[in-house]
Amino acid sequence: MHLFAKRPVEPIVDLNSFRRSLARRVALAALQIRLNVGGRSDDPAFTFVEFNQLDSAREGCAVCSLDMTAEPHKWKEAICKSLSEIRKLGVFGVTMGEMERYASSLMTDAEQLAAQGDRIEHGDQLAYLMETVANGHTFMSPEQSYHMTARALSSLTVEDVNKAATELCSHVMSFKEGEDPIEGPVIAVACMPKGMKEDDPAYCDEDMLTQAIYEACQLDVQPEEDVVVPYTLISDDELAEAMEANPPDWLGGQFTDGTPNTAPDTITRPFTLRRLGNGIRIGVNQNPHESQRGHLRLVAPGGRDAEKRLGFKKGAMAIGARTMQEGGAFGPWTREQVELFCVDHLLMVEINCSEESTTVDFVFPTTNVGNLGFGEDVQLGITGTESVMQIVREIIVGFKWEEDALGRSKSSFRATHESLLKNLENLSTERVMEAMTDNDERFLSIDVDAVNSITLDEARRAVMSQMSPSNLEISISGDFDVPEVMEMVYKYIGTIPGDANREYVIEDASTGPKGAVVSSVPSLPLPGKFVELQLPDSDPRAIAYVAGSAPNAWGYLADGTTVSEIILEKDKRASDYDKSRRKHPLFARVALLLLSEIFNRRLFSNVRERKQLTYDANFSFTGFERLLGGWFLVTVTASKENAQKALDACKETLHSLRKGQTITADNAESAKRVVLNRHEFSLRTTQYWTEQMSGLQEESIPLKGPLSFTDFQAVVESITTKDLQLVLETLGLDDDELYTAIGQTIKPEGVEESEDELVRQAPVIGMRRGGALTG
């Protein structure tokens, strides 16, 4: 549902108008957090909700909107819950705790923007300037905005915020009997599943929608109770006890790519790599490009592959990871307190489970946050970096598993699977994967029956079986002092007992050298198949795929052989120099990156430019790092009439690179420029650094180590066209090895729209449609 009202834009031209705009932002932040945190329960009313007011130059006004999605049979409950929260804010305003919390967040935001002011992209700066001027606001640089924010917040009162809250919520409050109506319309738009009968709880029409909104606004509301948000999740006394019970210890970094081990007491560049005495691998990098920002990635190898290896139920690992995302209670703190702690400290947390690992990503400020007061009266909170360390420790040793979090996790997976069955691109990819993997559950979506069967204990045991300290790796990058961060890691992470979560560990027989778990993708059933899919949809469109076997990101094939070994065997006349280059641990990784670029350029040139069969054709590898082997996938969108021609053109392009129009020096040089420029640009982001550091000390990725980073440019520049041609032959490109598919929509029964009445949907661009094939 979309409910909105339009209001005049208030130009921000002086301190008073700027203060009022900050008051609105505080009120909006308080309401959004109430909806997100307080609105989540064992059986939540909505699956998504957002309330906001934005000045729109295009609309010529300020648009105040409520956007919400819910399970069809809960639409009335969702309207009731969301509108009650809006009315509560309008009637009673914010609490003192909310006022302090979100005003402090605005100050921290302004400070970070000022610190990054000279690094803002020109395009972003220009767009902001145009929008500001078009709305009649005074344009300010990030530094000017920071100083004005400090001045405005120093005199901002809770009464100012509550007045702004009343104005924001006035269109909803006006529906209450006895309230004065507002000027202008309030518009509500709702969409329900097609084919609902009038006696179905999911059925909705105009009269029912307006009645539900009216009735929701007649309910009495009570003032919000302030939640006590902890200053810190782990006290100094608790930390001292942990230091005494489990004294931490630094060990040197250990690598499998030929790099000598690093010392346990030395800071090195571009990153410091060590291990803790409890077995956790640590990588830390200083990156000043994102001022006052940091990124931390916790990786637990295993993922959905471990579900199968260790005998867990289908989906247990993925649903368990999502349950952690939906939960958050630690030690004496409730989920709500921990979530508000994250809000106070501007932390963003995302927990995901892939085919080969579970990852926990944090984005955080590196400065003091959660501060109280402003100017000379400010009381500094702990840094965002220290806040993250506390949460990482609690995730490993103190996480509380809750039934309501499992319920929300299951609801999310059910919705995802049901959406997949109605989406042409996702369903086509799923059918291709079923054929290529012989229905291997590791690489397929989790169906509703499997989701419903998972218990909280099964989800907990699956995830925690991978949370043994010796299995974990933590990578941190940010604008901070490395020795200071290493000291935090030493205290918070180093004091985790080495046998933590031992009761969940299951012995794994699938081990290779140095105890690393070795698993592979299933052998490709031969000969290849053609898969055809038809999906009822009134929008006529088609999508075609060409897929086949490929090495993983580091050159390992499913049978355990490597790209380098195959090339050395084939090229008997190679010089000693060529043999040395091809034995470099990064050789296959770089060659595959370059091949991907060359494939994409050829597809663009042949299928789009020359034959004009599509506007989008894309080539990609699955890019597994721990699993041996993988696949390539060519995706091409086309009209239904041209789908087969586009598919044939893609196959022709793949074959021509092997024989006929082989890889040229210009192809190679162009691909090298793209790969190097992308790498150079990505080095400005903390996320890229943590992604690159993850796995450097993992035995399960034997070719990934410091050399893969320090030698990147040299290896890229050393690759020849002959290297690429030889690597190309390691892909399954023969006709009998290819899996092809065409998915297309068909007109649903009873639908008779004319061409003039159809509103066409733009075809989906790119690869990332979910599932193993999308990487």
WODA-V439380 format. One record per residue. N is the residue number from 1. RES is the residue in three letters. SS is DSSP state (H for helix, E for strand, C for the rest). PHI is phi as a letter, one per 30 degrees, with the letter a starting at -180 (* if undefined). OMEGA is omega in whole degrees, 0 to 359 (NA if undefined). Layout:
[[N	RES	SS	PHI	OMEGA] [N	RES	SS	PHI	OMEGA]]
//
This chain:
[[1	MET	C	*	178] [2	HIS	E	b	179] [3	LEU	E	c	184] [4	PHE	E	b	175] [5	ALA	E	b	180] [6	LYS	E	c	183] [7	ARG	E	b	176] [8	PRO	C	d	175] [9	VAL	C	d	174] [10	GLU	C	c	180] [11	PRO	C	d	177] [12	ILE	C	c	188] [13	VAL	C	b	180] [14	ASP	C	b	184] [15	LEU	H	d	182] [16	ASN	H	d	180] [17	SER	H	d	177] [18	PHE	H	d	178] [19	ARG	H	d	178] [20	ARG	H	d	178] [21	SER	H	d	177] [22	LEU	H	d	177] [23	ALA	H	d	177] [24	ARG	H	d	181] [25	ARG	H	d	177] [26	VAL	H	d	181] [27	ALA	H	d	179] [28	LEU	H	d	179] [29	ALA	H	d	180] [30	ALA	H	d	180] [31	LEU	H	d	182] [32	GLN	H	d	179] [33	ILE	H	d	176] [34	ARG	H	d	180] [35	LEU	H	d	183] [36	ASN	H	d	186] [37	VAL	H	d	183] [38	GLY	H	d	183] [39	GLY	C	d	179] [40	ARG	C	c	184] [41	SER	C	b	177] [42	ASP	C	e	183] [43	ASP	C	b	190] [44	PRO	C	d	182] [45	ALA	C	d	183] [46	PHE	C	b	177] [47	THR	C	c	176] [48	PHE	E	a	176] [49	VAL	E	a	179] [50	GLU	E	b	176] [51	PHE	E	b	184] [52	ASN	E	a	171] [53	GLN	E	b	183] [54	LEU	E	b	173] [55	ASP	E	d	184] [56	SER	E	c	177] [57	ALA	C	d	181] [58	ARG	C	d	180] [59	GLU	C	d	182] [60	GLY	C	i	182] [61	CYS	E	a	171] [62	ALA	E	c	182] [63	VAL	E	c	177] [64	CYS	E	c	190] [65	SER	E	b	170] [66	LEU	E	c	176] [67	ASP	E	c	188] [68	MET	E	a	170] [69	THR	E	b	182] [70	ALA	C	a	171] [71	GLU	C	d	187] [72	PRO	H	e	184] [73	HIS	H	d	181] [74	LYS	H	c	187] [75	TRP	H	d	179] [76	LYS	H	d	179] [77	GLU	H	d	181] [78	ALA	H	d	177] [79	ILE	H	d	181] [80	CYS	H	d	183] [81	LYS	H	d	184] [82	SER	H	d	181] [83	LEU	H	d	176] [84	SER	H	d	178] [85	GLU	H	d	179] [86	ILE	H	d	180] [87	ARG	H	d	179] [88	LYS	H	e	179] [89	LEU	H	d	182] [90	GLY	H	d	183] [91	VAL	H	d	188] [92	PHE	H	c	179] [93	GLY	C	i	182] [94	VAL	C	c	174] [95	THR	C	d	180] [96	MET	H	d	178] [97	GLY	H	d	178] [98	GLU	H	d	179] [99	MET	H	e	181] [100	GLU	H	d	185] [101	ARG	H	d	188] [102	TYR	H	d	172] [103	ALA	H	d	177] [104	SER	H	d	179] [105	SER	H	d	177] [106	LEU	H	d	179] [107	MET	H	d	179] [108	THR	H	d	177] [109	ASP	H	e	181] [110	ALA	H	d	180] [111	GLU	H	d	180] [112	GLN	H	d	179] [113	LEU	H	d	178] [114	ALA	H	d	180] [115	ALA	H	d	181] [116	GLN	C	c	188] [117	GLY	H	e	183] [118	ASP	H	d	180] [119	ARG	H	c	179] [120	ILE	C	d	180] [121	GLU	C	d	182] [122	HIS	H	d	180] [123	GLY	H	d	178] [124	ASP	H	d	180] [125	GLN	H	d	180] [126	LEU	H	d	179] [127	ALA	H	d	179] [128	TYR	H	d	179] [129	LEU	H	d	181] [130	MET	H	d	180] [131	GLU	H	d	180] [132	THR	H	d	181] [133	VAL	H	d	181] [134	ALA	H	d	180] [135	ASN	C	c	178] [136	GLY	C	i	179] [137	HIS	C	d	173] [138	THR	C	d	180] [139	PHE	C	d	178] [140	MET	C	b	172] [141	SER	C	d	178] [142	PRO	H	e	181] [143	GLU	H	d	176] [144	GLN	H	d	179] [145	SER	H	d	179] [146	TYR	H	d	181] [147	HIS	H	d	179] [148	MET	H	d	178] [149	THR	H	d	179] [150	ALA	H	d	180] [151	ARG	H	d	183] [152	ALA	H	d	182] [153	LEU	H	d	181] [154	SER	H	d	180] [155	SER	C	c	180] [156	LEU	C	d	181] [157	THR	C	c	178] [158	VAL	H	d	177] [159	GLU	H	d	177] [160	ASP	H	d	182] [161	VAL	H	d	181] [162	ASN	H	d	176] [163	LYS	H	d	178] [164	ALA	H	d	180] [165	ALA	H	d	179] [166	THR	H	d	179] [167	GLU	H	d	181] [168	LEU	H	d	186] [169	CYS	C	c	188] [170	SER	H	d	183] [171	HIS	H	d	177] [172	VAL	H	d	179] [173	MET	H	d	184] [174	SER	C	d	179] [175	PHE	C	d	179] [176	LYS	C	d	178] [177	GLU	C	e	178] [178	GLY	C	j	179] [179	GLU	C	d	177] [180	ASP	C	d	178] [181	PRO	C	d	178] [182	ILE	C	c	176] [183	GLU	C	d	177] [184	GLY	C	i	184] [185	PRO	C	d	168] [186	VAL	E	c	187] [187	ILE	E	c	176] [188	ALA	E	b	179] [189	VAL	E	b	181] [190	ALA	C	b	178] [191	CYS	C	b	180] [192	MET	C	b	177] [193	PRO	C	e	182] [194	LYS	C	d	173] [195	GLY	C	i	180] [196	MET	C	d	177] [197	LYS	C	d	187] [198	GLU	C	d	180] [199	ASP	C	d	180] [200	ASP	C	d	179] [201	PRO	C	e	181] [202	ALA	C	d	184] [203	TYR	C	d	180] [204	CYS	C	b	172] [205	ASP	C	b	186] [206	GLU	H	d	182] [207	ASP	H	d	181] [208	MET	H	d	180] [209	LEU	H	d	180] [210	THR	H	d	179] [211	GLN	H	d	179] [212	ALA	H	d	178] [213	ILE	H	d	180] [214	TYR	H	d	182] [215	GLU	H	d	179] [216	ALA	H	d	183] [217	CYS	C	d	177] [218	GLN	C	c	183] [219	LEU	C	d	177] [220	ASP	C	d	179] [221	VAL	C	b	180] [222	GLN	C	c	180] [223	PRO	C	d	178] [224	GLU	C	d	175] [225	GLU	C	d	181] [226	ASP	C	d	178] [227	VAL	C	c	177] [228	VAL	C	d	181] [229	VAL	C	c	183] [230	PRO	C	d	174] [231	TYR	C	d	178] [232	THR	C	b	181] [233	LEU	C	d	181] [234	ILE	C	b	183] [235	SER	C	d	178] [236	ASP	H	d	180] [237	ASP	H	d	179] [238	GLU	H	d	181] [239	LEU	H	d	178] [240	ALA	H	d	178] [241	GLU	H	d	179] [242	ALA	H	d	179] [243	MET	H	d	181] [244	GLU	H	d	182] [245	ALA	H	d	182] [246	ASN	C	b	183] [247	PRO	C	e	182] [248	PRO	C	d	182] [249	ASP	C	a	176] [250	TRP	E	c	171] [251	LEU	E	b	180] [252	GLY	E	d	175] [253	GLY	C	d	181] [254	GLN	C	b	189] [255	PHE	C	b	182] [256	THR	C	c	181] [257	ASP	C	c	180] [258	GLY	C	j	178] [259	THR	C	d	177] [260	PRO	C	d	178] [261	ASN	C	d	179] [262	THR	C	c	181] [263	ALA	C	d	182] [264	PRO	C	d	186] [265	ASP	C	b	184] [266	THR	C	b	173] [267	ILE	C	d	183] [268	THR	C	b	178] [269	ARG	C	c	6] [270	PRO	C	d	177] [271	PHE	C	b	176] [272	THR	E	c	184] [273	LEU	E	c	180] [274	ARG	E	b	171] [275	ARG	E	b	175] [276	LEU	E	c	180] [277	GLY	C	d	179] [278	ASN	C	d	176] [279	GLY	C	j	182] [280	ILE	C	d	179] [281	ARG	E	d	185] [282	ILE	E	b	172] [283	GLY	E	b	183] [284	VAL	E	b	180] [285	ASN	E	b	175] [286	GLN	E	c	181] [287	ASN	C	b	183] [288	PRO	C	d	184] [289	HIS	C	d	175] [290	GLU	C	c	187] [291	SER	C	e	175] [292	GLN	C	h	179] [293	ARG	E	b	179] [294	GLY	E	b	178] [295	HIS	E	b	177] [296	LEU	E	b	177] [297	ARG	E	b	173] [298	LEU	E	c	182] [299	VAL	E	c	173] [300	ALA	E	c	180] [301	PRO	E	e	181] [302	GLY	C	k	178] [303	GLY	H	h	183] [304	ARG	H	d	174] [305	ASP	H	d	180] [306	ALA	H	d	175] [307	GLU	H	e	183] [308	LYS	H	d	183] [309	ARG	H	d	187] [310	LEU	C	c	173] [311	GLY	C	i	177] [312	PHE	C	d	177] [313	LYS	C	d	175] [314	LYS	C	e	177] [315	GLY	C	i	185] [316	ALA	H	d	182] [317	MET	H	d	182] [318	ALA	H	d	180] [319	ILE	H	d	177] [320	GLY	H	d	178] [321	ALA	H	d	179] [322	ARG	H	d	177] [323	THR	H	d	175] [324	MET	H	d	179] [325	GLN	H	d	183] [326	GLU	H	d	180] [327	GLY	C	c	178] [328	GLY	C	k	178] [329	ALA	E	d	179] [330	PHE	E	b	171] [331	GLY	C	h	181] [332	PRO	C	d	188] [333	TRP	E	c	177] [334	THR	C	d	177] [335	ARG	H	e	182] [336	GLU	H	d	179] [337	GLN	H	d	180] [338	VAL	H	d	179] [339	GLU	H	d	178] [340	LEU	H	d	173] [341	PHE	H	d	178] [342	CYS	H	d	178] [343	VAL	H	d	180] [344	ASP	H	e	185] [345	HIS	C	c	174] [346	LEU	C	h	180] [347	LEU	C	c	173] [348	MET	E	c	184] [349	VAL	E	b	177] [350	GLU	E	b	182] [351	ILE	E	c	183] [352	ASN	E	b	176] [353	CYS	E	b	178] [354	SER	C	c	179] [355	GLU	C	d	188] [356	GLU	C	b	179] [357	SER	E	a	168] [358	THR	E	c	181] [359	THR	E	b	175] [360	VAL	E	b	182] [361	ASP	E	c	177] [362	PHE	E	b	167] [363	VAL	E	c	189] [364	PHE	E	a	172] [365	PRO	E	d	180] [366	THR	C	c	180] [367	THR	C	c	175] [368	ASN	E	d	181] [369	VAL	C	b	186] [370	GLY	C	i	182] [371	ASN	C	d	175] [372	LEU	E	c	180] [373	GLY	C	i	183] [374	PHE	C	b	176] [375	GLY	H	i	184] [376	GLU	H	d	182] [377	ASP	H	c	186] [378	VAL	C	d	173] [379	GLN	E	c	187] [380	LEU	C	d	171] [381	GLY	C	d	177] [382	ILE	C	d	181] [383	THR	E	d	176] [384	GLY	H	d	179] [385	THR	H	d	180] [386	GLU	H	d	177] [387	SER	H	e	180] [388	VAL	H	d	180] [389	MET	H	e	180] [390	GLN	H	d	182] [391	ILE	H	d	179] [392	VAL	H	e	179] [393	ARG	H	d	183] [394	GLU	H	d	177] [395	ILE	H	d	183] [396	ILE	H	d	189] [397	VAL	H	b	187] [398	GLY	C	b	186] [399	PHE	E	d	177] [400	LYS	E	c	181] [401	TRP	C	c	187] [402	GLU	C	b	181] [403	GLU	H	d	182] [404	ASP	H	d	177] [405	ALA	H	d	176] [406	LEU	H	d	179] [407	GLY	H	d	179] [408	ARG	H	d	177] [409	SER	H	d	180] [410	LYS	H	d	179] [411	SER	H	e	179] [412	SER	H	d	181] [413	PHE	H	d	177] [414	ARG	H	d	180] [415	ALA	H	d	180] [416	THR	H	d	182] [417	HIS	H	d	180] [418	GLU	H	d	176] [419	SER	H	d	179] [420	LEU	H	e	183] [421	LEU	C	d	181] [422	LYS	C	c	185] [423	ASN	C	c	185] [424	LEU	H	e	184] [425	GLU	H	d	181] [426	ASN	H	d	182] [427	LEU	H	d	178] [428	SER	H	d	178] [429	THR	H	d	179] [430	GLU	H	d	180] [431	ARG	H	d	176] [432	VAL	H	d	180] [433	MET	H	d	177] [434	GLU	H	e	181] [435	ALA	H	d	185] [436	MET	H	d	184] [437	THR	H	c	184] [438	ASP	C	h	178] [439	ASN	C	i	175] [440	ASP	C	d	188] [441	GLU	H	d	181] [442	ARG	H	d	189] [443	PHE	H	c	182] [444	LEU	C	c	178] [445	SER	C	d	182] [446	ILE	C	c	184] [447	ASP	C	d	187] [448	VAL	H	d	180] [449	ASP	H	d	178] [450	ALA	H	d	178] [451	VAL	H	d	184] [452	ASN	H	d	185] [453	SER	H	d	184] [454	ILE	C	d	176] [455	THR	C	c	180] [456	LEU	H	d	180] [457	ASP	H	d	179] [458	GLU	H	d	178] [459	ALA	H	d	180] [460	ARG	H	d	183] [461	ARG	H	d	180] [462	ALA	H	d	183] [463	VAL	H	d	185] [464	MET	H	d	175] [465	SER	C	d	179] [466	GLN	C	c	185] [467	MET	C	c	172] [468	SER	C	d	183] [469	PRO	H	e	182] [470	SER	H	d	180] [471	ASN	H	c	191] [472	LEU	E	c	174] [473	GLU	E	b	180] [474	ILE	E	b	179] [475	SER	E	b	185] [476	ILE	E	b	176] [477	SER	E	b	180] [478	GLY	E	l	179] [479	ASP	C	d	184] [480	PHE	C	b	176] [481	ASP	C	d	186] [482	VAL	H	e	179] [483	PRO	H	e	179] [484	GLU	H	d	179] [485	VAL	H	d	179] [486	MET	H	d	178] [487	GLU	H	d	177] [488	MET	H	d	177] [489	VAL	H	e	181] [490	TYR	H	e	184] [491	LYS	H	d	187] [492	TYR	H	d	184] [493	ILE	H	c	181] [494	GLY	C	d	181] [495	THR	C	d	174] [496	ILE	C	d	181] [497	PRO	C	e	180] [498	GLY	C	d	180] [499	ASP	C	c	178] [500	ALA	C	e	179] [501	ASN	C	i	181] [502	ARG	H	d	183] [503	GLU	H	d	181] [504	TYR	H	c	188] [505	VAL	C	d	177] [506	ILE	C	c	179] [507	GLU	C	d	183] [508	ASP	C	c	181] [509	ALA	C	d	184] [510	SER	C	d	183] [511	THR	E	c	178] [512	GLY	C	c	180] [513	PRO	H	e	176] [514	LYS	H	h	175] [515	GLY	H	i	181] [516	ALA	C	d	178] [517	VAL	E	d	180] [518	VAL	C	c	178] [519	SER	C	b	185] [520	SER	E	b	173] [521	VAL	C	d	181] [522	PRO	C	d	176] [523	SER	C	d	183] [524	LEU	C	d	177] [525	PRO	C	d	181] [526	LEU	C	c	358] [527	PRO	C	d	179] [528	GLY	C	d	184] [529	LYS	C	b	170] [530	PHE	E	c	182] [531	VAL	E	c	180] [532	GLU	E	b	182] [533	LEU	E	b	174] [534	GLN	E	b	183] [535	LEU	E	b	178] [536	PRO	E	d	180] [537	ASP	C	a	183] [538	SER	C	d	180] [539	ASP	C	c	183] [540	PRO	C	d	178] [541	ARG	C	a	180] [542	ALA	E	b	177] [543	ILE	E	b	182] [544	ALA	E	b	182] [545	TYR	E	b	166] [546	VAL	E	b	184] [547	ALA	E	b	178] [548	GLY	E	a	184] [549	SER	E	d	180] [550	ALA	E	a	174] [551	PRO	C	d	172] [552	ASN	C	d	187] [553	ALA	C	e	183] [554	TRP	C	c	172] [555	GLY	C	j	178] [556	TYR	E	d	174] [557	LEU	C	c	186] [558	ALA	C	d	181] [559	ASP	C	d	177] [560	GLY	C	j	176] [561	THR	C	d	182] [562	THR	E	c	177] [563	VAL	H	e	181] [564	SER	H	d	180] [565	GLU	H	d	181] [566	ILE	H	d	181] [567	ILE	H	d	179] [568	LEU	H	d	179] [569	GLU	H	d	183] [570	LYS	H	d	185] [571	ASP	C	c	184] [572	LYS	C	d	185] [573	ARG	C	c	181] [574	ALA	C	d	178] [575	SER	C	d	177] [576	ASP	H	d	179] [577	TYR	H	d	179] [578	ASP	H	d	178] [579	LYS	H	d	180] [580	SER	H	d	180] [581	ARG	H	d	186] [582	ARG	H	d	176] [583	LYS	C	d	179] [584	HIS	C	d	183] [585	PRO	C	e	183] [586	LEU	C	c	188] [587	PHE	H	e	183] [588	ALA	H	d	180] [589	ARG	H	e	181] [590	VAL	H	d	181] [591	ALA	H	e	180] [592	LEU	H	d	176] [593	LEU	H	d	180] [594	LEU	H	d	178] [595	LEU	H	d	179] [596	SER	H	e	178] [597	GLU	H	d	181] [598	ILE	H	d	177] [599	PHE	H	e	183] [600	ASN	H	d	179] [601	ARG	H	d	179] [602	ARG	H	d	178] [603	LEU	H	d	179] [604	PHE	H	d	183] [605	SER	H	d	187] [606	ASN	H	d	188] [607	VAL	H	d	182] [608	ARG	H	c	188] [609	GLU	H	d	187] [610	ARG	H	d	184] [611	LYS	C	c	176] [612	GLN	C	h	180] [613	LEU	C	c	183] [614	THR	C	a	170] [615	TYR	C	c	184] [616	ASP	E	b	172] [617	ALA	E	b	189] [618	ASN	E	b	177] [619	PHE	E	c	176] [620	SER	E	a	172] [621	PHE	E	c	175] [622	THR	C	d	173] [623	GLY	C	i	175] [624	PHE	C	d	177] [625	GLU	C	c	183] [626	ARG	C	c	178] [627	LEU	C	d	177] [628	LEU	E	d	180] [629	GLY	C	i	180] [630	GLY	E	l	181] [631	TRP	E	b	167] [632	PHE	E	c	180] [633	LEU	E	b	171] [634	VAL	E	c	179] [635	THR	E	c	179] [636	VAL	E	b	176] [637	THR	E	c	183] [638	ALA	E	a	171] [639	SER	C	d	180] [640	LYS	C	d	182] [641	GLU	C	d	185] [642	ASN	C	c	186] [643	ALA	H	e	181] [644	GLN	H	d	178] [645	LYS	H	d	179] [646	ALA	H	d	178] [647	LEU	H	d	179] [648	ASP	H	d	180] [649	ALA	H	d	177] [650	CYS	H	d	178] [651	LYS	H	d	179] [652	GLU	H	d	180] [653	THR	H	d	179] [654	LEU	H	d	182] [655	HIS	H	d	184] [656	SER	H	d	178] [657	LEU	H	d	178] [658	ARG	H	d	182] [659	LYS	C	b	181] [660	GLY	C	j	180] [661	GLN	C	c	183] [662	THR	C	d	185] [663	ILE	C	d	180] [664	THR	C	c	177] [665	ALA	H	d	178] [666	ASP	H	d	177] [667	ASN	H	e	183] [668	ALA	H	d	182] [669	GLU	H	d	179] [670	SER	H	d	179] [671	ALA	H	d	179] [672	LYS	H	d	179] [673	ARG	H	d	180] [674	VAL	H	d	183] [675	VAL	H	d	181] [676	LEU	H	d	180] [677	ASN	H	d	178] [678	ARG	H	d	179] [679	HIS	H	d	182] [680	GLU	H	d	180] [681	PHE	H	d	183] [682	SER	H	d	180] [683	LEU	C	d	178] [684	ARG	C	d	184] [685	THR	C	c	179] [686	THR	H	d	180] [687	GLN	H	d	180] [688	TYR	H	d	179] [689	TRP	H	d	180] [690	THR	H	d	177] [691	GLU	H	d	180] [692	GLN	H	d	180] [693	MET	H	d	181] [694	SER	C	d	179] [695	GLY	C	j	182] [696	LEU	C	d	180] [697	GLN	C	c	182] [698	GLU	C	d	177] [699	GLU	C	d	181] [700	SER	C	d	173] [701	ILE	C	b	192] [702	PRO	C	d	182] [703	LEU	C	c	180] [704	LYS	C	c	179] [705	GLY	C	a	181] [706	PRO	C	e	180] [707	LEU	H	d	181] [708	SER	H	d	178] [709	PHE	H	c	185] [710	THR	H	d	182] [711	ASP	C	c	188] [712	PHE	H	e	184] [713	GLN	H	d	181] [714	ALA	H	d	180] [715	VAL	H	d	178] [716	VAL	H	e	184] [717	GLU	H	d	183] [718	SER	H	d	184] [719	ILE	C	d	179] [720	THR	C	c	178] [721	THR	H	d	179] [722	LYS	H	d	176] [723	ASP	H	e	184] [724	LEU	H	d	179] [725	GLN	H	d	179] [726	LEU	H	d	178] [727	VAL	H	d	178] [728	LEU	H	e	183] [729	GLU	C	d	178] [730	THR	C	d	177] [731	LEU	C	d	178] [732	GLY	C	d	186] [733	LEU	C	c	176] [734	ASP	C	d	183] [735	ASP	H	e	182] [736	ASP	H	d	178] [737	GLU	H	c	185] [738	LEU	C	d	170] [739	TYR	E	c	181] [740	THR	E	b	181] [741	ALA	E	a	170] [742	ILE	E	b	173] [743	GLY	E	c	180] [744	GLN	E	b	180] [745	THR	E	d	174] [746	ILE	E	b	182] [747	LYS	C	d	177] [748	PRO	C	d	179] [749	GLU	C	d	177] [750	GLY	C	i	180] [751	VAL	C	c	183] [752	GLU	C	b	179] [753	GLU	C	d	174] [754	SER	C	d	181] [755	GLU	H	d	182] [756	ASP	H	d	184] [757	GLU	H	d	184] [758	LEU	C	d	170] [759	VAL	C	c	189] [760	ARG	C	d	177] [761	GLN	C	d	177] [762	ALA	C	d	179] [763	PRO	C	e	180] [764	VAL	C	d	181] [765	ILE	C	c	169] [766	GLY	C	i	191] [767	MET	C	c	198] [768	ARG	C	d	182] [769	ARG	C	c	179] [770	GLY	C	j	178] [771	GLY	C	j	186] [772	ALA	H	d	184] [773	LEU	H	d	185] [774	THR	H	c	175] [775	GLY	C	i	NA]]
//
